[in-house]
């Protein structure tokens, strides 16, 4: 990802966008409910999401979700898991532009991390705002480890290591900590303007090169 601009979500409310998809005739009820949940989480925030709102948006009865989900939390977990999968796919795609073992690949991962936080703030908040900490679902931990594993693998290549050593983990953790904290700062309207004088790509490039020396 070489463009330093962070693209915001497209306009239009959830109702109008979902109406365009009603042609599916509920052939994939689970997918429709997950998409409705995702849209509501992004537009109203995780705390304002309700199962009844998701049903209304998807055009199904309030009993329909329980064919696939035990409760509201399971619907939110499904949305988080799909968001994490999109995030990993975007990171892996961004790596293709750069040669293996180059710091540019670490920068690309950082850019995608920030983009995820800015483009999908509702999902980002669900994952890191305390919700998933209360959910005993091993898929959440596994998804997080897979995402972190992409970074560790690239750090190892940059350091010329054939495996994930303690030093690889240490530097990977430092890189992740910086980008994770930066993402929260950029999402905070009261703090984001403090970094406006810096180019995001140049900032992440500088940090990546310093951490990998």
Order of alpha helices (4+ residues) and beta strands (2+ residues): alpha-alpha-alpha-alpha-alpha-alpha-alpha-alpha-alpha-alpha
